[in-house]
Amino acid sequence: MIAWGRIVRSITLGMVIAVLAIGLLPFLLVYALSDMNGVIDLDSTPFCLFLSRFIQRGKRGR
C-alpha cells in the first residue's frame, strides 16, 4: 500500500501544476490571438500590440 506521505506529495504536486496551468491560460490566449491577427513583434508585448491594432482600426474608420 502507498504511504500517506507519498499520497499527500502527489496531490500537492498536482495542485501546484494545476494552478500554474490555469494561471498561464490568459497569457497564452492573448499570445494566440495576436499571432492569428499577425501583430506579433519582438520589441513589444503581444498584449500591447493587440490593443494598439484595435485602437488604430477605430481611428482609420473616422
N, C-alpha and C positions, 0 to 999 in steps of 0.2 A: 504494500500500500504506500502511496505517496505521502511524504511528511507534510504537516501543516505549513511549515516554513516555505517549502517549495511551492505549495498552492498559493500562498499569500504573495510570494515573489512573482509568480506568473501573472496573477491578477493585477498586481501593481504595475508590472511592465506593460501589460496590455492596456491599462488605463492611460499610462503616460503616452504610449504610441497613439491611442485614440484621440487624446487631447491635442497632440501635435498635428495630427492629420486634419482634424476639424478646424484648428487654428490657421492652417495654411490654405484652406479651401478658398477664402475670399481673394487672396493674392493670386492664386492660380487661375481663378475665374477672370480677374481683370487682365492678367497676362494673356490668357487665351483669347479674350475678346479683342484686345488691342492687336494681337497677332493676326487675327482674322480680318481686321479693318486695315491692316498694313501700316500701323503707326508706330511700330517698334523702332526705337533708336537707341544706340548705345550710350548717348550722352545724358538722357533723361530717363526718369522712371516711366514705365508704361502707363501708370495711372494719370500722370500729368499730361502725357501726350493724348491719351484717350479723351480727357476732358477738353483739352485745347482744340481737338478736332471738332467737337460739337459746338464750341464757342465760335470758332471760325465759320462753321457751316451756317450758324444763325446770322452772323454779320453779312455773309455773302448774299443772303436772301433779301436784305433790305435795300 
